[in-house]
Amino acid sequence: MLNENIKAIRKSKGLSQQELAVRLNVVRQTVSKWEQGLSVPDSDMLISISEVLETPVSTLLGENVIESEADDLKAISAKLEVINLQLAQRKTTRKRILHWLLISLCAVTVAIFAVLLKSESPYLSWNYSAPETTVLGVAVHSFEWLFVRAAPMMLIGTIIGIFLTRKKE
């Protein structure tokens, strides 16, 4: 029974005798003898085999591997269902966060646009004889120029994003 279980579990894990031997620090012939029933691993080696094959020692010693596969499939199915639910919750949470970030971006864009409209470009009346004033005036003008041209596209994009990420009832 032990020899058949070692062989069946090794194959189900996709390991060759050589790969199992390397992981256990034994020669391939030792694994072959175990699987043929010509020898039996000692207790320490049995524990090492169970760790490498990720299988309980009780399964190696006597539980029928084929019967446990059905139980394993049920357990894996249940775990996958839980993982799928968690992933769905994460996706919903990310979508909700993105939705509110887009709403915030839209509000900030409108607020900056309103401030720029209200200020009516005060830098136009500055005295540009000082280099610091000139640099600051150019920076403010560049920001205003880029923002006024980019804001409408950004606003349209955020509004589309808000509608695409809204919660559908």
C-alpha positions in Angstrom: 0.0 0.0 0.0 2.8 2.4 0.9 4.6 1.8 -2.4 1.5 2.3 -4.5 0.7 5.5 -2.6 4.1 7.0 -3.0 4.0 6.2 -6.7 0.5 7.5 -7.2 1.1 10.8 -5.3 4.5 11.4 -7.0 2.9 11.0 -10.4 -0.1 13.2 -9.4 2.4 15.9 -8.4 4.1 15.6 -11.8 7.4 14.5 -10.3 9.7 11.9 -11.8 11.6 9.4 -9.6 14.7 11.4 -10.2 13.1 14.7 -9.1 11.7 13.2 -6.0 15.1 11.6 -5.2 16.8 14.9 -5.6 14.4 16.6 -3.2 14.8 13.9 -0.7 18.6 13.7 -1.1 18.6 10.0 -2.0 19.4 8.2 -5.3 16.8 7.4 -7.9 17.2 3.7 -7.2 16.0 4.2 -3.6 12.8 5.8 -4.8 12.4 3.0 -7.3 12.8 0.3 -4.6 10.2 2.1 -2.4 7.7 2.1 -5.3 8.3 -1.5 -6.2 7.9 -2.6 -2.5 11.5 -3.9 -2.3 12.3 -1.6 0.6 10.5 0.7 3.0 11.6 4.2 4.1 12.4 4.8 7.8 10.2 7.1 9.8 12.3 10.2 9.3 12.4 9.6 5.6 8.6 9.0 5.6 8.1 12.4 7.1 10.4 14.0 4.5 8.5 12.2 1.7 5.2 13.5 3.1 6.6 17.1 3.2 8.0 16.9 -0.3 4.7 15.4 -1.7 2.6 17.8 0.5 0.6 14.8 1.7 -0.1 13.6 5.3 1.9 10.6 6.5 -1.4 8.8 7.1 -2.3 9.0 3.4 1.1 7.6 2.5 0.7 4.7 5.0 -2.8 3.6 4.3 -5.5 5.9 3.1 -6.6 5.2 -0.4 -5.3 8.0 -2.6 -8.1 7.6 -5.2 -10.8 8.1 -2.6 -9.2 11.2 -1.2 -8.9 12.7 -4.6 -12.7 13.2 -4.7 -12.6 14.9 -1.3 -9.7 17.0 -2.5 -11.7 18.1 -5.5 -14.6 19.1 -3.3 -12.2 21.0 -1.0 -10.5 22.7 -3.9 -13.8 23.6 -5.4 -14.9 25.1 -2.1 -11.6 27.1 -1.8 -12.0 28.3 -5.4 -15.5 29.5 -4.7 -14.3 31.5 -1.7 -11.4 32.9 -3.8 -13.8 33.9 -6.5 -16.1 35.6 -4.0 -13.1 37.5 -2.6 -11.9 38.5 -6.0 -15.4 39.7 -6.9 -15.5 41.8 -3.7 -12.1 43.3 -4.5 -13.2 44.2 -8.0 -16.4 45.8 -6.6 -14.3 47.7 -4.1 -11.8 48.9 -6.7 -14.6 50.0 -9.0 -16.2 51.9 -6.2 -12.9 53.6 -5.3 -12.3 54.5 -8.9 -15.8 55.9 -9.2 -15.3 58.2 -6.2 -11.8 59.2 -7.4 -13.2 60.2 -10.8 -16.0 62.2 -9.1 -13.3 63.9 -6.9 -11.1 64.6 -10.0 -14.2 66.1 -11.8 -14.9 68.4 -8.8 -11.2 69.5 -8.5 -11.1 70.2 -12.2 -14.3 72.4 -12.0 -12.9 74.1 -8.9 -9.6 75.0 -10.5 -11.3 76.2 -13.6 -13.6 78.4 -11.5 -10.6 79.8 -9.7 -8.8 80.6 -12.9 -11.9 82.3 -14.3 -12.4 84.3 -11.2 -8.8 85.5 -11.0 -8.9 86.8 -14.6 -5.1 86.2 -15.2 -3.6 88.7 -12.7 -0.1 88.0 -13.9 -0.7 90.0 -17.0 -0.4 93.3 -15.1 2.8 92.3 -13.2 6.1 94.1 -13.6 8.4 91.7 -15.4 11.6 93.6 -14.9 12.7 91.3 -12.1 13.8 87.8 -13.2 11.9 86.0 -10.4 8.7 87.7 -11.4 9.2 86.8 -15.0 9.8 83.1 -14.2 6.8 83.0 -11.9 4.6 84.8 -14.5 5.6 82.4 -17.2 5.0 79.4 -14.9 1.5 80.6 -14.0 0.7 81.5 -17.6 1.9 78.0 -18.8 -0.2 76.3 -16.1 -3.2 78.3 -17.0 -2.7 77.8 -20.8 -2.3 74.0 -20.4 -5.1 73.6 -17.9 -7.6 75.6 -20.0 -6.8 73.4 -23.0 -6.6 70.1 -21.1 -9.5 70.6 -18.6 -12.4 70.1 -21.1 -10.9 66.7 -22.3 -10.2 65.7 -18.7 -13.7 66.7 -17.6 -15.3 64.7 -20.5 -13.1 61.7 -19.6 -14.0 61.8 -16.0 -17.7 62.1 -16.7 -17.5 59.1 -19.0 -15.6 57.3 -16.4 -18.2 58.1 -13.7 -21.0 56.7 -15.8 -19.0 53.6 -16.7 -18.1 52.9 -13.1 -21.5 53.7 -11.5 -23.2 51.0 -9.5 -25.8 49.2 -11.7 -28.9 48.2 -9.8 
